Amino acid sequence: SAPRCHLNKHLLDVRVLKGEPAELSCTVSKDEVTGTWFKDGLKLTSMDGVFFEKEGLVHKLIINKVEDIHAGKYRFEGGDIKTEASVFVEDPPQVDKVLLKNLSVPTVAKAGQKVKIKIPFEGRLPVRATWLKDRMELVDDTRICVDKTETFTMLSISSSERKDCGDYKVRLKNDSGVLEINFKLVVTDKPQPPAGPIKIVESTANDITIEWKPPKDDGGKPLQCYIVERQQVGKNDWVTLGETLRSCTTFTTNKVEQDMSYYFRVRAVNAEGTSDALESDEVKAVSKASPGAPDPPEIVSASRDTITISWKAPRKTGSSRIVGYIIQKRKKGSMAWLPVNSVPIADKKLKMTNLKKGLQYEFRVAAVNAAGIGDASEPSQPVFARDSMESPGQVQDLKVSSSDSTSVTLTWKRPEAKDGSDVKGYDVEMRSSNNLNWAKCNTLPIEVTTYTVKGLQAKEMYFLRVKALNDSGPGEAAELEACIEAAPPVVSPRLLIDDTMKSLLVIKAGNTIRVNIPFEASPDPVVTWLKDGLPLPNQATINTKDGTTQLLIGAAELTDSGTYTVELQNGLGKRETFSFQVQVTDIPQSPGPIHLEENVPNTVTVTWEPSASEKWENNLYYTVLKRESQKGLWHVVGDLIYTNKFTFTKLIPGRDYYFRVVAKNNLGASGPSESVQPWRIRKPKAEFQVKPQKYRRVNQNQPPRFLVPLKPHVVTTGSECHMSCAVGGYPPPKITWYKNNSDLSNDRTYFCTNDFGVCSLVVLGVTKHDEGEYMVEATNELGRASSKAFLTIKGNN
């Protein structure tokens, strides 16, 4: 006999987004097999959007655009073969792409305006919508309101304020997934008043100069100018004196009269309006002004008998010309200043005698004009009354400690004690072998006994020398020769990433983030680190040496999550980058209070307020435990629960039950939230029925018909499922539920209700065993009708 036909490839389950195409295919061993397709046990002949194809040994069922109605179990039969698989329809939240593009541009509103941001969405219900501002969930108050329906969510701000500016996020979540939408809100307003107080820079008989600081908040729009006004003391009118540019925070007016007092006020202006005013204290236009303070005097020379100083005229000379200067002196460490001259001297240089040998002195100068003696300068540098010391001796043990192709590091020791007891620093000089002129390498005296000379040419001979310095000048130089090495070969930057370097790092909040990235390059490259494309925050430190660059964050915070990028670049423009993700998380916070309800007879539904960690933790789930006495052991009755509700069915009347809920993620479990009072189902009492009165009515006999049919359902393990439909007919039809053609009437794990034709089947704490085809049958003496739907159980992982 001919060999029997068999399957080369079976049908496989398919998960597909709603609206996308789907395909089921199987391969048989014989070409002449035609085959028949079935859905949920019923033969498929024609169905909108569903097509059958046969290409040689391959049989295909193609769905052009998947809808909820297409979910279910499909079977292919042909000859002796049979294979089946399921189509699961995923319908995560979705938002129109044009709206998302519009939200990428900041939303701008004027202060006081009403702001409404409406986000329509699609997706399998229920969809939970959460609004966050700067990572904190928004709550309704007198100004802010968050609305949600089955088709949209909307943020309303009745009267916007500057504090409403910030980064907003809308999180839409259902059983099929999560969608996050980010946008920015900018609220503009008139600026705050300029920052005070108003300072009086100068006041004379003829003019007054005032100064202020820019406002702390410019209202979100660039400042345009400042308006300055004046009011004479004793009068009510304010007079506008003029405007200044936004970059200028000083103003001078000559509209004053000698010995009169005034108030001044300043307002900031932007495109939205003019700020409130900043007012000054009372200011008087004085008749004369004394000079300002000169710069500190400079030491020209010093010996054991005399010290000579010089100075410059002050920048502000007052209301009249300077006629001379008064000089004062004091011993270093003393608070008392003593006059050097009693009569002002016109010259700006003075040679002083009458000093005590060996003491250290400081000097200061004040200018004099017709108004009197002005402010004194800051003190000069301290100087000893003594003869100049000898130059320091030669440094000891000068040598090359290390070198490469572009630099040489020198080390040396201080001059001998008798020659270098007062060394103030060192100078390093260099010249090449073909140049006779010495060039100084340092700009300021070197305080340590080592120095690296950089920028040298490879394969060149250099002469280097070091001089010690003190107050009398440089000492005798110590000299040596140094030959620079040949430059190493150029090695393009390359990051040495191996399998131990993970692309995703999960760090517990408070722990240290330490990432070492080895690399090779010659010459040394420029190493740059970025977070989300921007410079690193202040708490991050980078250390690069010996072919390794390290990122270090001492105590990780939730805000440190993001994409980190390290970039190498050399002088030839060669570049290499590596990016990795850092996710900072923490053990979840405890769930909120627990509530217990009996929604279905002889069961208890446990609901709880979500853990606050849900706002930032995507992988958070819940575990429900129960015990049957106050001191009994806790037992897990529900795990991997992604909602805030769980129904427990295996209750025994008359017993007390206690429940607790914990939140969990990859790092561990939160503290528990427990029910306050025990739950008890009373033992059933005898039932009685009230016989309704019978009324004579018109013959309304009708055969059963389904007003609303059953719909397919997709639910997660551990949750509860409500399947419902609406049935018409008279006399009222008898309702019978079936699962995979088995009568459920006597199965106590299912709860069936019929309220005036609205028929419901409740499946509590669903498991994979509950998956299958469900049918409801309505019968009366005039006929029979039925409706079918498929229940799909989605695993938590």
C-alpha positions, 0 to 999 in steps of 0.5 A, spaced: 500 500 500 502 507 498 505 510 504 500 514 509 500 522 509 504 525 515 505 532 517 512 535 516 511 541 519 505 543 525 501 549 526 505 554 531 501 559 536 501 566 533 501 572 537 500 578 533 498 586 534 491 588 533 491 591 526 497 587 523 497 581 518 497 574 521 499 567 518 498 560 520 502 555 515 503 547 516 507 542 511 504 536 509 508 530 505 503 529 499 501 534 494 494 531 493 492 533 500 486 539 500 485 539 507 479 543 511 480 549 516 476 550 523 476 555 528 474 554 535 471 547 532 467 550 527 469 549 519 471 555 516 468 557 509 468 564 509 470 569 514 472 577 513 479 578 511 481 571 512 484 567 506 486 560 504 492 558 500 496 552 498 503 552 495 505 545 493 506 542 500 504 548 504 497 550 506 496 557 509 491 561 513 492 568 512 489 574 516 490 581 512 488 585 518 487 581 525 481 584 529 479 581 536 474 576 533 480 573 529 482 570 536 481 563 537 484 556 536 485 554 529 485 547 526 487 544 519 485 537 517 486 533 511 486 525 510 489 522 516 493 528 519 490 534 524 494 540 527 492 546 531 494 552 534 492 558 537 492 566 534 492 571 540 491 578 539 495 583 543 492 590 543 497 595 547 495 602 548 496 606 542 496 614 540 496 617 534 503 618 531 501 626 529 499 627 536 506 624 538 509 629 533 506 635 536 507 633 543 515 633 541 514 641 541 514 644 548 507 646 549 507 654 551 501 658 555 501 664 558 500 665 565 493 665 567 491 661 561 487 655 561 491 649 559 488 643 556 492 637 554 487 631 551 490 624 549 486 620 545 488 612 545 486 606 543 487 599 546 484 593 550 480 595 556 481 597 561 487 602 560 490 605 566 492 612 565 497 615 570 500 623 569 507 625 572 510 631 572 518 631 574 517 624 576 512 625 581 504 623 580 499 629 579 494 629 583 487 633 583 487 640 586 483 646 586 487 648 579 489 641 576 484 636 574 486 629 571 480 626 567 480 619 564 475 615 559 475 609 555 477 613 549 482 619 552 485 622 558 486 629 559 490 634 563 486 641 565 489 646 568 484 652 570 489 657 571 497 656 569 502 658 573 510 659 572 511 653 577 507 648 572 513 649 567 516 642 567 517 635 564 510 631 563 509 624 562 503 620 561 503 612 562 498 608 559 498 601 561 493 595 560 494 587 559 498 588 553 503 593 554 505 600 556 506 606 552 509 612 555 508 619 552 513 625 554 512 632 553 514 639 556 510 645 558 512 652 558 508 657 562 510 665 560 509 671 565 511 678 566 518 678 570 519 678 577 522 685 580 529 686 579 533 683 585 535 688 590 537 692 594 538 698 590 545 700 591 548 707 591 554 707 587 555 714 587 552 720 589 554 728 588 551 734 588 550 733 580 548 726 579 546 719 582 548 712 580 544 706 582 545 699 581 541 693 582 541 685 580 537 682 574 530 678 577 531 671 579 525 669 574 525 672 567 518 670 566 520 665 561 521 670 556 528 674 555 528 681 558 528 687 553 530 693 558 529 696 565 525 702 566 528 707 572 523 712 575 524 717 581 520 720 586 522 726 590 521 725 598 515 729 600 511 729 593 507 723 590 509 723 583 514 718 580 518 721 574 520 716 569 528 717 568 529 713 562 530 705 560 537 701 560 539 695 556 537 688 559 545 687 560 546 694 563 544 694 571 546 701 573 543 708 571 546 715 572 541 721 572 543 728 573 536 730 574 537 731 581 538 738 585 543 739 591 542 737 598 535 734 596 533 727 597 530 722 592 527 715 592 528 710 586 525 704 583 526 699 577 522 695 573 524 689 569 520 688 562 519 682 557 514 681 552 509 679 557 509 685 560 512 689 566 514 687 573 513 690 580 517 695 582 524 694 586 524 701 590 530 704 594 531 707 600 532 715 601 538 717 597 541 724 598 544 728 593 550 731 597 554 737 595 561 734 595 564 727 594 571 724 597 575 720 593 575 712 592 580 707 595 587 706 591 589 699 589 594 697 594 601 700 594 607 696 591 614 695 594 619 698 590 625 696 594 627 694 601 633 695 606 635 695 613 634 702 613 629 704 608 623 701 604 620 705 598 613 704 595 609 707 590 602 707 588 597 709 583 591 714 583 584 711 585 579 710 579 574 715 583 577 722 584 570 724 588 567 731 586 574 735 586 581 734 584 586 730 588 591 734 592 595 729 595 596 722 599 596 720 606 600 713 607 600 709 614 604 703 616 603 697 621 607 691 623 605 685 620 600 682 625 598 688 628 591 691 628 594 699 629 595 703 623 600 709 624 601 715 620 607 716 616 606 723 613 601 728 617 601 733 610 598 730 604 604 729 599 603 730 591 608 725 589 605 717 588 612 714 591 615 715 598 622 713 601 621 711 608 626 711 614 625 710 621 624 703 621 626 697 625 631 693 622 628 685 621 621 687 622 616 686 617 611 692 615 605 693 611 603 699 608 596 703 605 594 709 602 588 714 602 587 720 597 585 727 599 581 732 595 577 738 598 571 733 601 577 730 605 580 724 606 578 718 602 577 710 603 584 707 604 587 702 600 588 694 601 594 693 605 601 692 601 604 685 601 608 684 607 616 686 607 622 686 611 626 692 613 633 688 611 638 688 606 637 683 600 639 676 601 644 672 597 642 668 591 640 661 593 645 655 591 645 650 585 640 645 586 642 638 587 642 631 584 638 634 577 636 627 573 631 625 568 626 620 572 622 618 566 621 620 558 617 619 552 616 621 545 614 628 547 616 629 554 621 629 559 620 629 567 625 632 571 627 631 579 632 634 583 633 636 591 633 643 594 640 647 595 644 645 601 642 648 607 647 654 608 645 656 600 638 655 600 634 656 607 629 661 604 628 658 597 621 661 594 621 656 588 624 654 582 625 655 574 626 650 569 629 652 562 630 648 555 633 649 549 634 644 543 641 642 540 641 647 534 638 653 538 643 657 543 637 661 546 634 658 553 626 658 553 623 658 560 618 652 561 614 655 567 610 661 568 610 661 575 615 659 580 615 651 581 614 650 588 615 642 588 622 639 586 619 635 580 617 638 573 615 635 566 617 639 560 612 637 554 611 638 547 618 636 545 620 633 538 621 625 538 629 623 536 631 630 538 637 632 543 635 638 548 639 641 554 635 643 560 637 647 566 633 648 573 635 655 578 633 656 585 629 662 586 629 667 593 627 674 594 634 676 591 633 673 584 635 666 581 641 662 583 646 658 579 643 653 574 644 646 574 644 643 567 643 636 563 642 633 556 636 629 554 635 625 548 628 624 546 625 617 544 622 615 537 615 616 537 611 609 538 607 607 532 600 610 531 594 605 534 587 607 532 583 608 538 579 601 540 575 599 546 577 592 549 570 590 550 569 583 552 563 578 554 564 580 561 561 587 559 554 587 560 549 592 555 545 593 561 547 594 568 541 594 574 544 597 580 540 598 587 539 605 589 545 607 594 550 602 591 556 604 587 556 605 580 563 603 577 564 601 570 572 600 567 572 600 560 579 598 557 582 601 551 588 601 547 591 607 543 597 611 541 598 617 542 593 617 548 586 619 546 581 624 548 576 620 552 569 623 553 563 620 557 556 622 556 549 620 559 543 620 554 547 625 549 549 630 554 555 631 559 555 627 566 552 630 572 556 633 577 556 626 582 559 622 576 567 622 576 571 620 571 578 617 572 583 615 565 590 612 566 594 606 564 589 604 558 583 604 562 577 609 563 573 609 569 566 611 571 564 612 578 558 614 582 558 613 589 551 613 591 546 611 585 540 615 585 534 613 581 535 619 576 542 616 574 538 611 570 540 612 562 544 611 557 552 612 558 556 613 552 564 613 552 568 616 546 575 615 544 578 620 539 585 621 537 588 627 533 587 624 526 580 624 527 579 617 528 573 615 533 570 609 537 564 609 542 561 604 546 554 605 549 550 601 555 544 602 559 544 603 567 537 602 570 537 604 578 532 600 582 530 599 589 526 594 593 519 596 592 515 600 597 509 596 601 503 596 598 497 601 600 491 598 605 488 592 603 480 592 602 476 585 602 469 584 599 465 578 597 463 580 590 461 573 588 458 568 593 463 564 598 469 568 595 473 574 597 476 579 593 482 582 595 484 589 593 489 594 595 492 601 594 498 600 589 505 601 591 508 607 590 514 604 586 509 603 581 511 610 578 518 608 576 518 600 576 516 597 570 517 589 572 513 590 579 508 585 581 505 582 587 504 576 591 498 575 596 498 570 602 493 568 607 493 564 614 487 561 617 488 564 624 492 569 628 498 565 629 498 560 623 503 560 618 502 564 611 501 560 605 502 563 598 495 563 594 497 568 588 503 570 585 506 574 579 500 579 580 500 585 575 494 588 577 491 590 584 486 585 585 486 578 587 480 573 588 480 567 593 475 562 592 477 556 596 473 558 603 470 554 608 464 557 611 465 559 619 473 560 619 477 566 620 482 568 614 487 573 614 491 576 608 497 580 606 500 583 600 507 584 598 510 588 592 516 584 588 521 586 583 528 583 581 531 586 587 527 583 592 520 584 596 517 590 600 514 589 607 507 586 607 501 590 607 496 586 612 488 586 612 486 589 619 480 584 621 479 577 619 474 575 613 469 570 615 463 567 611 457 565 615 455 558 615 448 558 610 442 558 613 435 555 610 433 559 604 426 561 603 422 563 596 417 568 595 412 566 590 411 571 585 404 573 583 402 571 576 399 576 571 395 575 565 399 578 559 398 578 551 402 572 548 409 574 547 412 568 546 419 568 542 424 563 541 431 565 544 436 570 541 442 573 543 442 581 543 449 581 545 454 575 543 460 572 547 466 576 546 473 573 546 477 574 552 485 574 553 487 575 561 493 573 565 494 568 570 491 569 577 486 574 575 479 573 574 475 573 568 468 576 567 464 573 560 457 576 559 452 576 554 445 578 553 439 573 551 432 575 549 426 570 548 419 568 552 418 564 556 425 566 559 430 561 556 434 556 560 441 558 560 447 553 560 454 554 560 459 549 556 467 549 556 470 545 550 462 542 550 462 540 557 456 542 561 459 547 567 452 547 571 455 542 576 462 545 576 463 549 583 469 553 580 465 557 576 459 562 578 453 563 573 448 568 574 442 571 569 439 577 571 433 579 567 437 576 560 444 579 562 448 572 563 455 572 566 460 567 567 465 568 572 472 565 572 476 566 579 483 566 579 484 563 572 490 558 570 492 555 564 487 549 565 481 554 564 483 556 557 479 553 551 472 555 548 466 557 552 459 556 549 452 559 552 446 555 550 439 558 551 433 554 550 425 554 551 419 551 548 420 555 541 427 553 540 434 554 541 440 559 540 448 559 542 454 563 542 461 561 543 468 565 544 475 563 546 478 564 553 486 565 552 490 565 558 496 569 558 502 567 562 506 573 567 513 571 564 
